[in-house]
């Protein structure tokens, strides 16, 4: 059976990268990697499993961008005003 949204969300939240202990640049790169992976999986031929994996990747990217990066210790100083505004546009 396909996984439920709750099950997929739980898997997405189990991302070990979600600690905010590393440099801000690391989390920005991880968010982009998750987004690109989700995009690739969403357009894949094997729709069933790949759509579930795409959901997980997009959810991880969203969590990083919407929740973790804005709370990172370097968010105010490590990004320019334009970069912060661009992240705000996503939310």
PDB file with one MODEL, atoms N, CA, C and O in Angstrom:
MODEL        1
ATOM      1  N   UNK A   1       0.837  -1.179   0.000  1.00  0.00           N
ATOM      2  CA  UNK A   1       0.000   0.000   0.000  1.00  0.00           C
ATOM      3  C   UNK A   1       0.882   1.242   0.000  1.00  0.00           C
ATOM      4  O   UNK A   1       1.985   1.208   0.545  1.00  0.00           O
ATOM      5  N   UNK A   2       0.429   2.317  -0.587  1.00  0.00           N
ATOM      6  CA  UNK A   2       1.204   3.558  -0.539  1.00  0.00           C
ATOM      7  C   UNK A   2       1.231   4.112   0.886  1.00  0.00           C
ATOM      8  O   UNK A   2       0.313   3.880   1.673  1.00  0.00           O
ATOM      9  N   UNK A   3       2.272   4.829   1.195  1.00  0.00           N
ATOM     10  CA  UNK A   3       2.389   5.453   2.516  1.00  0.00           C
ATOM     11  C   UNK A   3       1.396   6.606   2.632  1.00  0.00           C
ATOM     12  O   UNK A   3       1.039   7.236   1.636  1.00  0.00           O
ATOM     13  N   UNK A   4       0.958   6.872   3.853  1.00  0.00           N
ATOM     14  CA  UNK A   4       0.073   8.013   4.091  1.00  0.00           C
ATOM     15  C   UNK A   4       0.913   9.284   4.167  1.00  0.00           C
ATOM     16  O   UNK A   4       2.134   9.229   4.316  1.00  0.00           O
ATOM     17  N   UNK A   5       0.246  10.420   4.064  1.00  0.00           N
ATOM     18  CA  UNK A   5       0.941  11.707   4.189  1.00  0.00           C
ATOM     19  C   UNK A   5       1.627  11.794   5.551  1.00  0.00           C
ATOM     20  O   UNK A   5       2.753  12.281   5.647  1.00  0.00           O
ATOM     21  N   UNK A   6       0.960  11.328   6.595  1.00  0.00           N
ATOM     22  CA  UNK A   6       1.553  11.354   7.940  1.00  0.00           C
ATOM     23  C   UNK A   6       2.823  10.522   8.002  1.00  0.00           C
ATOM     24  O   UNK A   6       3.813  10.933   8.608  1.00  0.00           O
ATOM     25  N   UNK A   7       2.795   9.361   7.378  1.00  0.00           N
ATOM     26  CA  UNK A   7       3.986   8.502   7.361  1.00  0.00           C
ATOM     27  C   UNK A   7       5.121   9.161   6.590  1.00  0.00           C
ATOM     28  O   UNK A   7       6.272   9.136   7.024  1.00  0.00           O
ATOM     29  N   UNK A   8       4.794   9.749   5.448  1.00  0.00           N
ATOM     30  CA  UNK A   8       5.826  10.423   4.651  1.00  0.00           C
ATOM     31  C   UNK A   8       6.395  11.625   5.402  1.00  0.00           C
ATOM     32  O   UNK A   8       7.602  11.863   5.373  1.00  0.00           O
ATOM     33  N   UNK A   9       5.530  12.379   6.070  1.00  0.00           N
ATOM     34  CA  UNK A   9       5.990  13.535   6.842  1.00  0.00           C
ATOM     35  C   UNK A   9       6.912  13.102   7.977  1.00  0.00           C
ATOM     36  O   UNK A   9       7.906  13.771   8.257  1.00  0.00           O
ATOM     37  N   UNK A  10       6.591  11.996   8.627  1.00  0.00           N
ATOM     38  CA  UNK A  10       7.443  11.487   9.707  1.00  0.00           C
ATOM     39  C   UNK A  10       8.817  11.101   9.175  1.00  0.00           C
ATOM     40  O   UNK A  10       9.831  11.357   9.824  1.00  0.00           O
ATOM     41  N   UNK A  11       8.853  10.490   8.004  1.00  0.00           N
ATOM     42  CA  UNK A  11      10.142  10.136   7.390  1.00  0.00           C
ATOM     43  C   UNK A  11      10.920  11.400   7.058  1.00  0.00           C
ATOM     44  O   UNK A  11      12.126  11.471   7.296  1.00  0.00           O
ATOM     45  N   UNK A  12      10.235  12.395   6.508  1.00  0.00           N
ATOM     46  CA  UNK A  12      10.895  13.647   6.131  1.00  0.00           C
ATOM     47  C   UNK A  12      11.479  14.350   7.351  1.00  0.00           C
ATOM     48  O   UNK A  12      12.552  14.947   7.264  1.00  0.00           O
ATOM     49  N   UNK A  13      10.794  14.287   8.474  1.00  0.00           N
ATOM     50  CA  UNK A  13      11.271  14.953   9.684  1.00  0.00           C
ATOM     51  C   UNK A  13      12.421  14.224  10.349  1.00  0.00           C
ATOM     52  O   UNK A  13      13.051  14.762  11.260  1.00  0.00           O
ATOM     53  N   UNK A  14      12.702  13.020   9.913  1.00  0.00           N
ATOM     54  CA  UNK A  14      13.801  12.263  10.509  1.00  0.00           C
ATOM     55  C   UNK A  14      15.142  12.606   9.861  1.00  0.00           C
ATOM     56  O   UNK A  14      16.102  11.846   9.985  1.00  0.00           O
ATOM     57  N   UNK A  15      15.211  13.737   9.176  1.00  0.00           N
ATOM     58  CA  UNK A  15      16.437  14.165   8.502  1.00  0.00           C
ATOM     59  C   UNK A  15      17.522  14.451   9.541  1.00  0.00           C
ATOM     60  O   UNK A  15      17.340  15.336  10.377  1.00  0.00           O
ATOM     61  N   UNK A  16      18.641  13.732   9.511  1.00  0.00           N
ATOM     62  CA  UNK A  16      19.704  13.951  10.498  1.00  0.00           C
ATOM     63  C   UNK A  16      20.401  15.296  10.333  1.00  0.00           C
ATOM     64  O   UNK A  16      21.138  15.723  11.223  1.00  0.00           O
ATOM     65  N   UNK A  17      20.178  15.966   9.212  1.00  0.00           N
ATOM     66  CA  UNK A  17      20.807  17.260   8.965  1.00  0.00           C
ATOM     67  C   UNK A  17      20.092  18.405   9.673  1.00  0.00           C
ATOM     68  O   UNK A  17      20.535  19.550   9.587  1.00  0.00           O
ATOM     69  N   UNK A  18      19.023  18.123  10.352  1.00  0.00           N
ATOM     70  CA  UNK A  18      18.166  19.161  10.903  1.00  0.00           C
ATOM     71  C   UNK A  18      18.577  19.590  12.309  1.00  0.00           C
ATOM     72  O   UNK A  18      17.746  19.596  13.217  1.00  0.00           O
ATOM     73  N   UNK A  19      19.821  19.940  12.498  1.00  0.00           N
ATOM     74  CA  UNK A  19      20.285  20.270  13.841  1.00  0.00           C
ATOM     75  C   UNK A  19      20.704  21.720  14.027  1.00  0.00           C
ATOM     76  O   UNK A  19      20.769  22.189  15.163  1.00  0.00           O
ATOM     77  N   UNK A  20      20.989  22.447  12.950  1.00  0.00           N
ATOM     78  CA  UNK A  20      21.472  23.830  13.001  1.00  0.00           C
ATOM     79  C   UNK A  20      22.816  23.967  13.704  1.00  0.00           C
ATOM     80  O   UNK A  20      23.141  25.046  14.199  1.00  0.00           O
ATOM     81  N   UNK A  21      23.592  22.911  13.755  1.00  0.00           N
ATOM     82  CA  UNK A  21      24.912  22.976  14.379  1.00  0.00           C
ATOM     83  C   UNK A  21      25.999  23.279  13.364  1.00  0.00           C
ATOM     84  O   UNK A  21      27.118  23.629  13.740  1.00  0.00           O
ATOM     85  N   UNK A  22      25.683  23.148  12.080  1.00  0.00           N
ATOM     86  CA  UNK A  22      26.671  23.370  11.033  1.00  0.00           C
ATOM     87  C   UNK A  22      26.540  24.785  10.476  1.00  0.00           C
ATOM     88  O   UNK A  22      25.665  25.548  10.886  1.00  0.00           O
ATOM     89  N   UNK A  23      27.414  25.120   9.543  1.00  0.00           N
ATOM     90  CA  UNK A  23      27.385  26.439   8.920  1.00  0.00           C
ATOM     91  C   UNK A  23      26.088  26.641   8.137  1.00  0.00           C
ATOM     92  O   UNK A  23      25.504  25.684   7.629  1.00  0.00           O
ATOM     93  N   UNK A  24      25.653  27.878   8.046  1.00  0.00           N
ATOM     94  CA  UNK A  24      24.437  28.219   7.315  1.00  0.00           C
ATOM     95  C   UNK A  24      24.518  27.774   5.860  1.00  0.00           C
ATOM     96  O   UNK A  24      23.534  27.293   5.299  1.00  0.00           O
ATOM     97  N   UNK A  25      25.683  27.934   5.254  1.00  0.00           N
ATOM     98  CA  UNK A  25      25.876  27.549   3.855  1.00  0.00           C
ATOM     99  C   UNK A  25      25.546  26.072   3.637  1.00  0.00           C
ATOM    100  O   UNK A  25      24.992  25.697   2.604  1.00  0.00           O
ATOM    101  N   UNK A  26      25.887  25.248   4.610  1.00  0.00           N
ATOM    102  CA  UNK A  26      25.595  23.815   4.517  1.00  0.00           C
ATOM    103  C   UNK A  26      24.092  23.581   4.374  1.00  0.00           C
ATOM    104  O   UNK A  26      23.667  22.786   3.536  1.00  0.00           O
ATOM    105  N   UNK A  27      23.289  24.266   5.181  1.00  0.00           N
ATOM    106  CA  UNK A  27      21.844  24.072   5.153  1.00  0.00           C
ATOM    107  C   UNK A  27      21.224  24.617   3.874  1.00  0.00           C
ATOM    108  O   UNK A  27      20.262  24.050   3.358  1.00  0.00           O
ATOM    109  N   UNK A  28      21.770  25.714   3.364  1.00  0.00           N
ATOM    110  CA  UNK A  28      21.283  26.246   2.090  1.00  0.00           C
ATOM    111  C   UNK A  28      21.551  25.256   0.958  1.00  0.00           C
ATOM    112  O   UNK A  28      20.693  25.034   0.103  1.00  0.00           O
ATOM    113  N   UNK A  29      22.740  24.665   0.959  1.00  0.00           N
ATOM    114  CA  UNK A  29      23.076  23.669  -0.065  1.00  0.00           C
ATOM    115  C   UNK A  29      22.203  22.428   0.078  1.00  0.00           C
ATOM    116  O   UNK A  29      21.750  21.871  -0.922  1.00  0.00           O
ATOM    117  N   UNK A  30      21.963  21.993   1.308  1.00  0.00           N
ATOM    118  CA  UNK A  30      21.121  20.811   1.540  1.00  0.00           C
ATOM    119  C   UNK A  30      19.694  21.061   1.056  1.00  0.00           C
ATOM    120  O   UNK A  30      19.079  20.179   0.456  1.00  0.00           O
ATOM    121  N   UNK A  31      19.166  22.259   1.315  1.00  0.00           N
ATOM    122  CA  UNK A  31      17.815  22.584   0.855  1.00  0.00           C
ATOM    123  C   UNK A  31      17.742  22.516  -0.668  1.00  0.00           C
ATOM    124  O   UNK A  31      16.784  21.978  -1.222  1.00  0.00           O
ATOM    125  N   UNK A  32      18.742  23.056  -1.338  1.00  0.00           N
ATOM    126  CA  UNK A  32      18.771  23.016  -2.798  1.00  0.00           C
ATOM    127  C   UNK A  32      18.904  21.578  -3.303  1.00  0.00           C
ATOM    128  O   UNK A  32      18.261  21.203  -4.283  1.00  0.00           O
ATOM    129  N   UNK A  33      19.724  20.786  -2.647  1.00  0.00           N
ATOM    130  CA  UNK A  33      19.878  19.383  -3.040  1.00  0.00           C
ATOM    131  C   UNK A  33      18.564  18.623  -2.881  1.00  0.00           C
ATOM    132  O   UNK A  33      18.176  17.861  -3.767  1.00  0.00           O
ATOM    133  N   UNK A  34      17.877  18.827  -1.756  1.00  0.00           N
ATOM    134  CA  UNK A  34      16.583  18.168  -1.538  1.00  0.00           C
ATOM    135  C   UNK A  34      15.576  18.605  -2.607  1.00  0.00           C
ATOM    136  O   UNK A  34      14.816  17.782  -3.118  1.00  0.00           O
ATOM    137  N   UNK A  35      15.571  19.897  -2.943  1.00  0.00           N
ATOM    138  CA  UNK A  35      14.641  20.399  -3.959  1.00  0.00           C
ATOM    139  C   UNK A  35      14.915  19.765  -5.319  1.00  0.00           C
ATOM    140  O   UNK A  35      13.995  19.311  -5.999  1.00  0.00           O
ATOM    141  N   UNK A  36      16.182  19.739  -5.705  1.00  0.00           N
ATOM    142  CA  UNK A  36      16.543  19.166  -7.006  1.00  0.00           C
ATOM    143  C   UNK A  36      16.239  17.669  -7.060  1.00  0.00           C
ATOM    144  O   UNK A  36      15.772  17.162  -8.080  1.00  0.00           O
ATOM    145  N   UNK A  37      16.503  16.973  -5.971  1.00  0.00           N
ATOM    146  CA  UNK A  37      16.209  15.539  -5.924  1.00  0.00           C
ATOM    147  C   UNK A  37      14.709  15.297  -6.029  1.00  0.00           C
ATOM    148  O   UNK A  37      14.270  14.405  -6.755  1.00  0.00           O
ATOM    149  N   UNK A  38      13.924  16.088  -5.306  1.00  0.00           N
ATOM    150  CA  UNK A  38      12.469  15.969  -5.393  1.00  0.00           C
ATOM    151  C   UNK A  38      11.961  16.236  -6.792  1.00  0.00           C
ATOM    152  O   UNK A  38      11.062  15.551  -7.280  1.00  0.00           O
ATOM    153  N   UNK A  39      12.537  17.229  -7.431  1.00  0.00           N
ATOM    154  CA  UNK A  39      12.146  17.560  -8.799  1.00  0.00           C
ATOM    155  C   UNK A  39      12.460  16.406  -9.747  1.00  0.00           C
ATOM    156  O   UNK A  39      11.639  16.050 -10.592  1.00  0.00           O
ATOM    157  N   UNK A  40      13.633  15.833  -9.607  1.00  0.00           N
ATOM    158  CA  UNK A  40      14.031  14.714 -10.469  1.00  0.00           C
ATOM    159  C   UNK A  40      13.141  13.497 -10.233  1.00  0.00           C
ATOM    160  O   UNK A  40      12.722  12.835 -11.183  1.00  0.00           O
ATOM    161  N   UNK A  41      12.858  13.208  -8.977  1.00  0.00           N
ATOM    162  CA  UNK A  41      12.020  12.047  -8.657  1.00  0.00           C
ATOM    163  C   UNK A  41      10.577  12.252  -9.104  1.00  0.00           C
ATOM    164  O   UNK A  41       9.915  11.305  -9.528  1.00  0.00           O
ATOM    165  N   UNK A  42      10.094  13.480  -9.008  1.00  0.00           N
ATOM    166  CA  UNK A  42       8.721  13.772  -9.413  1.00  0.00           C
ATOM    167  C   UNK A  42       8.495  13.582 -10.899  1.00  0.00           C
ATOM    168  O   UNK A  42       7.378  13.298 -11.331  1.00  0.00           O
ATOM    169  N   UNK A  43       9.549  13.738 -11.682  1.00  0.00           N
ATOM    170  CA  UNK A  43       9.435  13.561 -13.120  1.00  0.00           C
ATOM    171  C   UNK A  43       9.878  12.194 -13.589  1.00  0.00           C
ATOM    172  O   UNK A  43      10.040  11.968 -14.788  1.00  0.00           O
ATOM    173  N   UNK A  44      10.074  11.284 -12.659  1.00  0.00           N
ATOM    174  CA  UNK A  44      10.585   9.953 -12.977  1.00  0.00           C
ATOM    175  C   UNK A  44       9.515   9.067 -13.608  1.00  0.00           C
ATOM    176  O   UNK A  44       8.319   9.345 -13.515  1.00  0.00           O
ATOM    177  N   UNK A  45       9.963   8.016 -14.239  1.00  0.00           N
ATOM    178  CA  UNK A  45       9.069   7.065 -14.904  1.00  0.00           C
ATOM    179  C   UNK A  45       8.342   6.184 -13.889  1.00  0.00           C
ATOM    180  O   UNK A  45       7.159   5.893 -14.067  1.00  0.00           O
ATOM    181  N   UNK A  46       9.026   5.758 -12.832  1.00  0.00           N
ATOM    182  CA  UNK A  46       8.437   4.879 -11.813  1.00  0.00           C
ATOM    183  C   UNK A  46       7.633   5.733 -10.838  1.00  0.00           C
ATOM    184  O   UNK A  46       8.114   6.068  -9.755  1.00  0.00           O
ATOM    185  N   UNK A  47       6.425   6.080 -11.221  1.00  0.00           N
ATOM    186  CA  UNK A  47       5.632   7.076 -10.515  1.00  0.00           C
ATOM    187  C   UNK A  47       5.361   6.723  -9.056  1.00  0.00           C
ATOM    188  O   UNK A  47       5.494   7.599  -8.201  1.00  0.00           O
ATOM    189  N   UNK A  48       4.994   5.507  -8.731  1.00  0.00           N
ATOM    190  CA  UNK A  48       4.581   5.148  -7.378  1.00  0.00           C
ATOM    191  C   UNK A  48       5.581   5.482  -6.297  1.00  0.00           C
ATOM    192  O   UNK A  48       5.368   6.406  -5.512  1.00  0.00           O
ATOM    193  N   UNK A  49       6.656   4.745  -6.250  1.00  0.00           N
ATOM    194  CA  UNK A  49       7.656   4.921  -5.202  1.00  0.00           C
ATOM    195  C   UNK A  49       8.360   6.263  -5.326  1.00  0.00           C
ATOM    196  O   UNK A  49       8.653   6.908  -4.319  1.00  0.00           O
ATOM    197  N   UNK A  50       8.632   6.685  -6.550  1.00  0.00           N
ATOM    198  CA  UNK A  50       9.361   7.929  -6.736  1.00  0.00           C
ATOM    199  C   UNK A  50       8.562   9.145  -6.291  1.00  0.00           C
ATOM    200  O   UNK A  50       9.150  10.122  -5.828  1.00  0.00           O
ATOM    201  N   UNK A  51       7.246   9.115  -6.416  1.00  0.00           N
ATOM    202  CA  UNK A  51       6.443  10.233  -5.925  1.00  0.00           C
ATOM    203  C   UNK A  51       6.513  10.329  -4.408  1.00  0.00           C
ATOM    204  O   UNK A  51       6.545  11.429  -3.857  1.00  0.00           O
ATOM    205  N   UNK A  52       6.538   9.205  -3.743  1.00  0.00           N
ATOM    206  CA  UNK A  52       6.689   9.220  -2.287  1.00  0.00           C
ATOM    207  C   UNK A  52       8.051   9.789  -1.907  1.00  0.00           C
ATOM    208  O   UNK A  52       8.153  10.616  -1.000  1.00  0.00           O
ATOM    209  N   UNK A  53       9.075   9.353  -2.589  1.00  0.00           N
ATOM    210  CA  UNK A  53      10.420   9.860  -2.307  1.00  0.00           C
ATOM    211  C   UNK A  53      10.517  11.341  -2.657  1.00  0.00           C
ATOM    212  O   UNK A  53      11.188  12.096  -1.953  1.00  0.00           O
ATOM    213  N   UNK A  54       9.856  11.769  -3.735  1.00  0.00           N
ATOM    214  CA  UNK A  54       9.849  13.184  -4.116  1.00  0.00           C
ATOM    215  C   UNK A  54       9.187  14.018  -3.020  1.00  0.00           C
ATOM    216  O   UNK A  54       9.679  15.092  -2.674  1.00  0.00           O
ATOM    217  N   UNK A  55       8.075  13.525  -2.476  1.00  0.00           N
ATOM    218  CA  UNK A  55       7.393  14.226  -1.390  1.00  0.00           C
ATOM    219  C   UNK A  55       8.329  14.418  -0.202  1.00  0.00           C
ATOM    220  O   UNK A  55       8.401  15.503   0.374  1.00  0.00           O
ATOM    221  N   UNK A  56       9.039  13.365   0.154  1.00  0.00           N
ATOM    222  CA  UNK A  56       9.970  13.426   1.285  1.00  0.00           C
ATOM    223  C   UNK A  56      11.055  14.467   1.026  1.00  0.00           C
ATOM    224  O   UNK A  56      11.380  15.260   1.909  1.00  0.00           O
ATOM    225  N   UNK A  57      11.612  14.466  -0.172  1.00  0.00           N
ATOM    226  CA  UNK A  57      12.676  15.425  -0.501  1.00  0.00           C
ATOM    227  C   UNK A  57      12.157  16.859  -0.471  1.00  0.00           C
ATOM    228  O   UNK A  57      12.813  17.742   0.081  1.00  0.00           O
ATOM    229  N   UNK A  58      10.982  17.100  -1.063  1.00  0.00           N
ATOM    230  CA  UNK A  58      10.398  18.445  -1.035  1.00  0.00           C
ATOM    231  C   UNK A  58      10.078  18.874   0.397  1.00  0.00           C
ATOM    232  O   UNK A  58      10.287  20.032   0.759  1.00  0.00           O
ATOM    233  N   UNK A  59       9.577  17.956   1.204  1.00  0.00           N
ATOM    234  CA  UNK A  59       9.263  18.282   2.598  1.00  0.00           C
ATOM    235  C   UNK A  59      10.525  18.638   3.372  1.00  0.00           C
ATOM    236  O   UNK A  59      10.508  19.552   4.197  1.00  0.00           O
ATOM    237  N   UNK A  60      11.608  17.932   3.117  1.00  0.00           N
ATOM    238  CA  UNK A  60      12.868  18.252   3.790  1.00  0.00           C
ATOM    239  C   UNK A  60      13.381  19.623   3.358  1.00  0.00           C
ATOM    240  O   UNK A  60      13.872  20.390   4.185  1.00  0.00           O
ATOM    241  N   UNK A  61      13.269  19.933   2.069  1.00  0.00           N
ATOM    242  CA  UNK A  61      13.682  21.251   1.582  1.00  0.00           C
ATOM    243  C   UNK A  61      12.830  22.340   2.228  1.00  0.00           C
ATOM    244  O   UNK A  61      13.353  23.363   2.670  1.00  0.00           O
ATOM    245  N   UNK A  62      11.532  22.121   2.282  1.00  0.00           N
ATOM    246  CA  UNK A  62      10.630  23.109   2.870  1.00  0.00           C
ATOM    247  C   UNK A  62      10.918  23.323   4.349  1.00  0.00           C
ATOM    248  O   UNK A  62      10.911  24.458   4.825  1.00  0.00           O
ATOM    249  N   UNK A  63      11.168  22.254   5.069  1.00  0.00           N
ATOM    250  CA  UNK A  63      11.477  22.375   6.494  1.00  0.00           C
ATOM    251  C   UNK A  63      12.744  23.195   6.706  1.00  0.00           C
ATOM    252  O   UNK A  63      12.800  24.048   7.591  1.00  0.00           O
ATOM    253  N   UNK A  64      13.750  22.934   5.896  1.00  0.00           N
ATOM    254  CA  UNK A  64      14.985  23.704   6.006  1.00  0.00           C
ATOM    255  C   UNK A  64      14.734  25.179   5.723  1.00  0.00           C
ATOM    256  O   UNK A  64      15.171  26.039   6.488  1.00  0.00           O
ATOM    257  N   UNK A  65      14.035  25.480   4.633  1.00  0.00           N
ATOM    258  CA  UNK A  65      13.840  26.866   4.209  1.00  0.00           C
ATOM    259  C   UNK A  65      12.890  27.626   5.121  1.00  0.00           C
ATOM    260  O   UNK A  65      13.131  28.791   5.434  1.00  0.00           O
ATOM    261  N   UNK A  66      11.827  26.986   5.544  1.00  0.00           N
ATOM    262  CA  UNK A  66      10.793  27.687   6.297  1.00  0.00           C
ATOM    263  C   UNK A  66      11.007  27.694   7.801  1.00  0.00           C
ATOM    264  O   UNK A  66      10.568  28.621   8.483  1.00  0.00           O
ATOM    265  N   UNK A  67      11.675  26.672   8.328  1.00  0.00           N
ATOM    266  CA  UNK A  67      11.785  26.558   9.777  1.00  0.00           C
ATOM    267  C   UNK A  67      13.211  26.668  10.294  1.00  0.00           C
ATOM    268  O   UNK A  67      13.471  27.407  11.243  1.00  0.00           O
ATOM    269  N   UNK A  68      14.127  25.948   9.686  1.00  0.00           N
ATOM    270  CA  UNK A  68      15.450  25.850  10.278  1.00  0.00           C
ATOM    271  C   UNK A  68      16.387  26.980   9.879  1.00  0.00           C
ATOM    272  O   UNK A  68      17.074  27.539  10.735  1.00  0.00           O
ATOM    273  N   UNK A  69      16.428  27.323   8.613  1.00  0.00           N
ATOM    274  CA  UNK A  69      17.346  28.377   8.173  1.00  0.00           C
ATOM    275  C   UNK A  69      17.013  29.715   8.832  1.00  0.00           C
ATOM    276  O   UNK A  69      17.932  30.392   9.292  1.00  0.00           O
ATOM    277  N   UNK A  70      15.731  30.137   8.902  1.00  0.00           N
ATOM    278  CA  UNK A  70      15.437  31.411   9.571  1.00  0.00           C
ATOM    279  C   UNK A  70      15.809  31.427  11.060  1.00  0.00           C
ATOM    280  O   UNK A  70      15.990  32.499  11.638  1.00  0.00           O
ATOM    281  N   UNK A  71      15.923  30.260  11.676  1.00  0.00           N
ATOM    282  CA  UNK A  71      16.292  30.181  13.091  1.00  0.00           C
ATOM    283  C   UNK A  71      17.777  29.900  13.307  1.00  0.00           C
ATOM    284  O   UNK A  71      18.225  29.759  14.445  1.00  0.00           O
ATOM    285  N   UNK A  72      18.528  29.820  12.232  1.00  0.00           N
ATOM    286  CA  UNK A  72      19.962  29.538  12.341  1.00  0.00           C
ATOM    287  C   UNK A  72      20.674  30.739  12.965  1.00  0.00           C
ATOM    288  O   UNK A  72      20.290  31.886  12.735  1.00  0.00           O
ATOM    289  N   UNK A  73      21.684  30.473  13.731  1.00  0.00           N
ATOM    290  CA  UNK A  73      22.417  31.529  14.443  1.00  0.00           C
ATOM    291  C   UNK A  73      23.024  32.573  13.503  1.00  0.00           C
ATOM    292  O   UNK A  73      23.207  33.722  13.903  1.00  0.00           O
ATOM    293  N   UNK A  74      23.337  32.193  12.265  1.00  0.00           N
ATOM    294  CA  UNK A  74      23.963  33.116  11.318  1.00  0.00           C
ATOM    295  C   UNK A  74      22.984  33.704  10.307  1.00  0.00           C
ATOM    296  O   UNK A  74      23.409  34.375   9.366  1.00  0.00           O
ATOM    297  N   UNK A  75      21.704  33.471  10.475  1.00  0.00           N
ATOM    298  CA  UNK A  75      20.718  33.926   9.491  1.00  0.00           C
ATOM    299  C   UNK A  75      20.765  35.442   9.296  1.00  0.00           C
ATOM    300  O   UNK A  75      20.725  35.920   8.162  1.00  0.00           O
ATOM    301  N   UNK A  76      20.849  36.188  10.374  1.00  0.00           N
ATOM    302  CA  UNK A  76      20.848  37.649  10.288  1.00  0.00           C
ATOM    303  C   UNK A  76      22.127  38.236   9.746  1.00  0.00           C
ATOM    304  O   UNK A  76      22.111  39.311   9.145  1.00  0.00           O
ATOM    305  N   UNK A  77      23.238  37.550   9.948  1.00  0.00           N
ATOM    306  CA  UNK A  77      24.529  38.088   9.523  1.00  0.00           C
ATOM    307  C   UNK A  77      25.124  37.361   8.331  1.00  0.00           C
ATOM    308  O   UNK A  77      25.947  37.933   7.616  1.00  0.00           O
ATOM    309  N   UNK A  78      24.734  36.124   8.098  1.00  0.00           N
ATOM    310  CA  UNK A  78      25.334  35.320   7.037  1.00  0.00           C
ATOM    311  C   UNK A  78      24.685  35.490   5.681  1.00  0.00           C
ATOM    312  O   UNK A  78      25.205  35.005   4.676  1.00  0.00           O
ATOM    313  N   UNK A  79      23.544  36.178   5.643  1.00  0.00           N
ATOM    314  CA  UNK A  79      22.840  36.398   4.384  1.00  0.00           C
ATOM    315  C   UNK A  79      22.648  37.890   4.157  1.00  0.00           C
ATOM    316  O   UNK A  79      22.499  38.661   5.105  1.00  0.00           O
ATOM    317  N   UNK A  80      22.652  38.284   2.894  1.00  0.00           N
ATOM    318  CA  UNK A  80      22.348  39.677   2.574  1.00  0.00           C
ATOM    319  C   UNK A  80      20.845  39.892   2.733  1.00  0.00           C
ATOM    320  O   UNK A  80      20.078  38.937   2.858  1.00  0.00           O
ATOM    321  N   UNK A  81      20.442  41.145   2.727  1.00  0.00           N
ATOM    322  CA  UNK A  81      19.019  41.462   2.816  1.00  0.00           C
ATOM    323  C   UNK A  81      18.258  40.843   1.651  1.00  0.00           C
ATOM    324  O   UNK A  81      17.164  40.311   1.838  1.00  0.00           O
ATOM    325  N   UNK A  82      18.827  40.909   0.454  1.00  0.00           N
ATOM    326  CA  UNK A  82      18.170  40.312  -0.719  1.00  0.00           C
ATOM    327  C   UNK A  82      18.006  38.802  -0.561  1.00  0.00           C
ATOM    328  O   UNK A  82      16.961  38.251  -0.909  1.00  0.00           O
ATOM    329  N   UNK A  83      19.027  38.135  -0.040  1.00  0.00           N
ATOM    330  CA  UNK A  83      18.939  36.685   0.151  1.00  0.00           C
ATOM    331  C   UNK A  83      17.855  36.336   1.168  1.00  0.00           C
ATOM    332  O   UNK A  83      17.092  35.391   0.966  1.00  0.00           O
ATOM    333  N   UNK A  84      17.786  37.092   2.254  1.00  0.00           N
ATOM    334  CA  UNK A  84      16.735  36.848   3.254  1.00  0.00           C
ATOM    335  C   UNK A  84      15.353  37.102   2.651  1.00  0.00           C
ATOM    336  O   UNK A  84      14.410  36.356   2.913  1.00  0.00           O
ATOM    337  N   UNK A  85      15.237  38.160   1.841  1.00  0.00           N
ATOM    338  CA  UNK A  85      13.957  38.453   1.188  1.00  0.00           C
ATOM    339  C   UNK A  85      13.559  37.334   0.238  1.00  0.00           C
ATOM    340  O   UNK A  85      12.384  36.973   0.167  1.00  0.00           O
ATOM    341  N   UNK A  86      14.517  36.781  -0.491  1.00  0.00           N
ATOM    342  CA  UNK A  86      14.220  35.669  -1.399  1.00  0.00           C
ATOM    343  C   UNK A  86      13.710  34.455  -0.636  1.00  0.00           C
ATOM    344  O   UNK A  86      12.781  33.785  -1.088  1.00  0.00           O
ATOM    345  N   UNK A  87      14.304  34.167   0.509  1.00  0.00           N
ATOM    346  CA  UNK A  87      13.823  33.046   1.322  1.00  0.00           C
ATOM    347  C   UNK A  87      12.429  33.334   1.868  1.00  0.00           C
ATOM    348  O   UNK A  87      11.611  32.423   1.994  1.00  0.00           O
ATOM    349  N   UNK A  88      12.157  34.590   2.190  1.00  0.00           N
ATOM    350  CA  UNK A  88      10.844  34.972   2.692  1.00  0.00           C
ATOM    351  C   UNK A  88       9.780  34.799   1.613  1.00  0.00           C
ATOM    352  O   UNK A  88       8.643  34.439   1.918  1.00  0.00           O
ATOM    353  N   UNK A  89      10.138  35.051   0.358  1.00  0.00           N
ATOM    354  CA  UNK A  89       9.186  34.895  -0.746  1.00  0.00           C
ATOM    355  C   UNK A  89       8.728  33.461  -0.896  1.00  0.00           C
ATOM    356  O   UNK A  89       7.616  33.208  -1.360  1.00  0.00           O
ATOM    357  N   UNK A  90       9.567  32.524  -0.511  1.00  0.00           N
ATOM    358  CA  UNK A  90       9.229  31.104  -0.615  1.00  0.00           C
ATOM    359  C   UNK A  90       8.151  30.751   0.392  1.00  0.00           C
ATOM    360  O   UNK A  90       7.285  29.922   0.115  1.00  0.00           O
ATOM    361  N   UNK A  91       8.199  31.374   1.554  1.00  0.00           N
ATOM    362  CA  UNK A  91       7.248  31.016   2.618  1.00  0.00           C
ATOM    363  C   UNK A  91       5.902  31.668   2.451  1.00  0.00           C
ATOM    364  O   UNK A  91       5.008  31.456   3.271  1.00  0.00           O
TER     365      UNK A  91
ENDMDL
END
